[in-house]
C-alpha cells in the first residue's frame, strides 16, 4: 500500500498567524506518526508561499522563514496536476499530493477561502467545506441559522460598520435588548481576537472600535455568568463513501471545562500565557454532560460541518441552561489546546486523530466526486 502524501498549510495572512505555526508543528508530528509523508507549506504574513523541508523546531518562532530549506511554491488549480508547483533554481516541478491539511486559523484559513482553492484543484482536504467554513466564521450568520434550528444560545444582535457610526440609536437598542455588560465581537475573526466586555456605554463605544479593526460587521451578545465548557466534534455531516474502514458518523466528546485566567477566556489564555487550566470532563452532572454533547452534535450538523470542529458552550449559573457560544472549525493543536486534549481523553491519541481526519477528508471527496 502506497504512503499517502499530505500537504500541511500553516501561517497565513491572519491575526492568528503565530499560533498556526505552533499548531502545524503538532499536526506534522501527528501525521508522521500515523505513517503519512508530509509536505509542509508555510505562508508568510505577506502571503508568500514556501515549501519547507527544514526542522520542525523552527516553525513555532517563525525562524523557518530564514531557513535555506525552503522553496517558493503554489498550489495548482489544475486538477490534472493535483499538487504543488515548486519553483527551484534548477527549474519548476509539480509534487503530487493526496490530500491537504489546512492548519490555518482565522481569516483566509477557516473562512472558506483556501477551501475554495482546494475545491478548484480537486484535492481532498481536512475540515469543513467552503459554505460551512464561511458560515461558522461569520458569527451573525451562524447565530441566525442556529436560532432557526432551535439550538439554545444567549440573546444577541449585530450591526454593520456603517450602522455603528450612528452610536446613540444603536446603544439604545442594545441596552434595551441585551442589557449591560455586553460582549462585543468582530463577526469574522478567529479565537477571541478583537473581543471586549463592555460595562458602560463609553466602554461599548470603545469595544466597537476594537472589533471594527478586525471586521466590518460586529456581533453583540448578552453576558452569561456560567461555566465555559467545550466539546470536540468529529465526522462528516453529509456522510461519506461507504467503506468498512472509515467511520464517518458525527459524534462529540464529553465536554471539558475552561478555568480562565482572565474575566473571559482570552486569546492569550488559549495560546500564549498558559494561565488557563482545563478539567476533563467538565465539573457537571452526567445528565448535563450528555446535554452539552447533544447540542454540540446538533449544532455541528445544523451548520453542515465536516471533519472537525470545537464546540464552545456556557452552562449558566443558577438556571443550568446550556447555551452555545460558537463553533471553531479549525481549532488549535498546540500543547494546551482543548481539541486534541478532549480527543486524547476519549482514547484517541494524536496520530490516530490525524489519521481519522485524513480518512474523513478522503471519504468526503470520494462520496462527492467518485
N, C-alpha and C positions, 0 to 999 in steps of 0.2 A: 504493500500500500504506500503510495507516494506521500511525502511530507508536504502538508499544505503550507502555503506562503501567505502570511498575514501582514499587511501594511498597517502600521500604527501611526496615527497622525496626532501630533501634540503641539503645544504652544498656542499659536494663533493670534489674530488681531482681536483681543478681548481683554477686559479688565481682570479676567481670571487666568491670564497667560501663565503666571508663575506657578499656580497650583496645578495647572495642566501638566507642567513638566514633571512635577513630583508624582502625580497620578500615573503618567506614562511609564516612568521607571518601574513602578509596581506592576502595571499591566504587562510590560515587556517581559519581566521575570516570570509572571504567571503563565504567559503564552509559551515561553521557552520550556517551563516546567511541564506544560501539557503536551510537549512534543512538536510544536509548530516552529517553522522557520519564520523569523520576524524581519521586517524591513521598516526601520524607524524613519519617519518623515517629520522633521521639525519645521514649523512655520514661525518665522520671527514676528515681532510686534509690528513690523512694517509690511508683513505679508509676503516675505521671500521664502520660498520652499527649498529645503535641503534634505537630501537623503544622507543619513548619518550612520556611520559604522563604528564609531568610537566607543569608549567605555560608558556604561550607563550611569556611572557615578557623576558624570559631567552634566547630566540632564537637570537635576533639581536646582542648581545655582546658575544655570544658563551658560556655563563656560563651554558647552558643546559648540556654541556658535563660533568660537575661535579655534576649534579643533580642526586639524588638517584632514581628518577622516570624514569629509562631507563633500557632497556633490550636488550641484543645482539640479532640481528635478521638477516635474509637473505630472499631474495625473491626466492621462489622455482621456478625452471624452469619446474617443473612437472605440466602439465595442469590439472591433476586431483586434485592437491592441490589448485590451483587458489588463491594463497595468500602468506602470510608471515609466516615463521617459527620463533617463539620466543624461545629463549634458556634461560629460567629462572632457578634459583636454584632448583625449585620444579620439573623441567623437561621441555621437549620441547613440544610445541603445535603449531598448524597451525591456523592462523587467516585468514579466507577467506575474500577477498576484491572484490569489484565490478568493480573498475577502479583505475588507478594510475594517479597522477598529478605530473609530474616531475617539480620541481621548481629549476632546476639545470642549472645555467648559464655557458656558456663556455664549455671547453673540458670536456668530459665524461658525459655531461648532455644534450647538444643540438647538438651533432655531430653524432647522430645515435647510440652511444654506448649503453646507457641504453635503448633506444628504441628497440634495438635488443633483449635485455633481456626480455622486456615486450612481444615482439612477441613470443619468445620461450615459455614463461609462458602462452600465450593465454589470457593475461589480457588487456582489453581496456585501452588506455592511452590518455591523453590530449596532443595535439600538433601534430607536423609533424611526418611523418613516418621515417623509417630508411634512405631511399635514400634521401628524400628531406631535412632531417636534416643534413646529411653529405654534400650534395651539397651546401646548404646555408651557412654552416660553412666554407667551402673551397672557399674563395673569388675568386680564379683563375678559378675554375670550374664553379662557379655561373656566373661569368662575361662572360665566353665563351658561356654559354647557353643563357644568356640574349642578347649578341651580335647577336647570331644566330637567335633569335626571334625578333630582331629589337627594343628591349627596349633601349631607349636612355640612355647613360651614358658617363662619361668622358673617354678620352684616358687613356690606362693603359698597363701594361706589368707585367711580373712575372719572377722569377728565382728560381732554386733550390739552396740550401746551397753550393753545390759543384761549381756551376756557379758563385756564389757571391765571391768565393775565388779569382777568376781572375778579380779583380776590374776594371782595366783600360778599357778593351773592353766593360764590362757591363755599366760602367759610360758613355762611348761614345755613346752607343746605346740609353740609357735612355735620355741623354741630347738632342740627335737629335730627338727622338720620342716624348718626353714629355716636355722638357724644364724645367727650374727651376722657382719656387720651385716645389719639388716633395714630395708627401705624400708616406711614406714607412710604410707598414703594414705586420705583420705576416699573412700568408694566412689563418691559422686556429687558431683563438683566439677569445675571447669574445669582449665585447663592449670597443673599444678604447684602449685595452691593447696592449702595445708594439708599438704604432703608433707614428711616428715622422714626422715633417715637415722639409725637407732638403732644404736649400737655396743655398748651395755650394757643390762641390764635397767632401770636407772634412766632411761636415755635413752629406752627403749621406752615406759615409763610416760608420760613427758612427750610423746612423739610421738603417742601415742594421744589424749592430751588435746587436742593441737593439731588432729588430724584430726577429732575429735568436735565441734569448733567449727563445722565445715562440713557434717557429715552424721551420721546415727545408725548408719551402717554403716562399718566400717573394713576395708581390704584390706591384707594384709601380703605382701611379696614378697622373695624371696631376692636378695641383692645380686649383680649381674652386672658383672664387670670387663670392659669392652669398649667399642667404638665405638658412639656413638649416631648412627643414620642414619634418614632419613625419606624416604618416597615420597609424592608427590601422586597420589591416585587420583581417577578421574572416571568417570561413566557411570551407567546405570540397571541394577541387578542383574536386575530383572524385565523388562527390555526397555522398549519404548515403542511409540508409534504408528508404524506403518510409513510412512516418508517418505524419499525420497532425499536430502533436505536436512539431516537430523539424524542424526548418528552416536551411537547410544545405547549402544554397546558399553562394557564395563568395561575400563579399562586403567590402568596406573600408570607414572609417570615413572621414570627411573633415580634411585636414591636420592642424596640429598645428605648431607653429614656435618656434625654439630654439634660445634664446638670450644668447649665450655662454659667460662665464666669462673668457675665455682664447682665444688664437689665433685659436683654434678649440675646438670642444665640447669634452672635455677630460673625462676620466673615473671618476676622482674626481668630475668634474662638474655634471655628471649624478647621482652619488650615494653618495657622501660624503660631499662636502662643501656647497652645496645649492646655489652657486653663480649664476648659470644659472637661467634664467626665461623662462616661457613658455607663449605663446599667442595662444588662440584657439578661432576662426580659425586663421590661419596664415594671415599676412598682405599682402594679394594678392587679385587680382580681382576675381570675381565669376568664370569667364571663366578659370583663371589659377588654382583656387582651384579644379575645375572639372577635369582639365587636370592631375593634380597630382593624384587625386583619380583614374582616368582611368588607369594610368600607375602602380599605386600600385596594383590594381586588376589584371592587365595583368601580372606583374612580379610574383605575388603570384601564379597565375595559371601556368605560364611557369615553375616555379621551383617545381611544384607539391605539394604545401603546403596544410596542413590540420590543422584545429583547429585555430591557430592564428599565426600572425607574425606582427612585426612592420616594416614598410617600410620607409626607410630614403632617402631623396632626397635633391638635391641642385636646387635652381632656380637661374640661372646665371644672374648676374647684366649686364645690357646693352642689352643682347640678349633676356633675358626672357626664355631661354631654360630650360626645366625641365629635370634634369639628375638624374637617380637613383644612389644612393650610395650603399646601401646594404639592405638585409632583415635580421632581427633578429628573429629567430623562438621561442625563449623563452625570451621575453623582460622583463625588470624589473617590479616588482609590489611593489615598495617602495612608500612612501608618495609623492615623487617628480617625479615619473616615468610617462612618457608620455602615455604609452599604456592605463592604467586604466583611466587617465585623459581624453584622447580622447574619450574613450567609455562613460565615465560619461557625457561629453559634448554632446554626441549623444543620451543621455537619458537612458543609460544602466549603472546602478549602480553596485557596486562590487558584491553583492550576485547574482544578475541577470546574470552578466557576468560569474561568476564562474559556475552557473547552466548551462548556454548555452554551455560553453566549455566542461563540462562533458557530456552533451547531444550529442554534436558533436562527442566526442570520442566513445560513445556507438553506435551512428548511423553508424559510420565508421566501427566499429567492426562487427555490425550486417550485414551490407552490404557485408563485405568480408567473414565472416565465418558462418553467419546464426545463 
